[in-house]
């Protein structure tokens, strides 16, 4: 099935042009053939009438005192032929026939465009017009037939010359009409190109809707899309309001629980505070997952966002003497909500800040249609068998040196979920610095995937 409107219009136009030109070809060809054949038939009838007007009877036989004046009748195979044939007796022929006798009544005689086709004196086909006449009245009338002919090649050459010129004319006409059809398609579809550009602006968050752009034929579709965008905006606001209400509703009970936990013995207090913190982290995770499905898209600078996050974490790691290396082209950007990019990238940077010994490297590079954001450190890293587990919610590994587990095990899982919501991937590997390397890979074409439902 052809999905391109431009290709459909082009194919339809070419078919229409082809059909019209074929009809024109056959019509003009038939008209010209009839015209040329009519001219030759008129000439042959004139020759027959001229000969019939000169016929006399001498000594009981037909005679022709004066032959037609056309010099082609006097040349052997001259291209014009005539013959006067009485019912009984020897026919009188033009010198151009040489020793050929015209017999239009032979069963082997063919027909071509209303003429009898016979073999001429030079062996080439000859077209003959024959007419039976009578000299005198009554039973004593002398009956005879007169034939006039010409070479078929002459007629064929005239038709061939016309058809050749008409073929060139129709080919030129077809080229002009095809060009006009393609131009018409391009001009007709130009407004759709502006609609596509407007859609890109809406998708990037620069515009709220399509406005009244586009031709009147697609106006109803544009209006429906605008209504759909308005409903989506309303859903976004409602989702934000509900998320805010939920966050506020959880904040007070968790604070009360944390205060009550302070009265418990040390061992129970640490366990209770840890569980309260875990509940808070998971609640934030659910709110984040719910928000990803409704946020408006925007174009976010990768370098600017990474710079802001590093500037927040740099003071935290300054006491440990950690060096940050940030190498990101300022021109690199993503069609991604800034809050989502901050959450996704921030978790990776925070994880690197916790485990790095002396150096953290942040870089971004564009290869073909993919943007890679790389965060590496020189920490202990993660064994191959543990990398898949740490990207699951609550999945953690024990620091072999400290014997403790920093964090709640949600950071990498959150980053992986946010990346998946945008059609990206998060992969873990061995950094050239010796520790963990986290790579976010975004498709720069094709648009955003539908976020999965928060779980």
Secondary structure, 3 states (H helix, E strand, C coil): CCCCHHHHHHHHHHHHHHHHHHHHHHHHHHHHHHHHHHHHHHHHHHHHHHHHHHEEEECCEEEECCCCCCHHHCCCCCCEEEEEEECCCCCEECHHHCCCCCCCCCCCCEEECCEEEEECCCCCEEEEEEEEEEECCHHHCEEEEEEEEEEHHHHHHHHHHHHHHHHHHHHHHHHHHHHHHHHHHHHHHHHHHHHHHHHHHHHHCCCCCCCCCCCHHHHHHHHHHHHHHHHHHHHHHHHHHHHHHHHHHHHHHHHHHHHHHCCCCHHHHHHHHHHHHHHHHHHHHHHHHHHHCCCCCCEEEHHHHHHHHHHHHHHHHHCCCCEEEEECCCCCEEECCHHHHHHHHHHHHHHHHHHCCCEEEEEEEEECCEEEEEEEECCCCCCHHHHHHHCCCCCCCCCCCCCCCCCCCCHHHHHHHHHHHCCCEEEEEECCCCCEEEEEEEECCCCCCCCCCCC
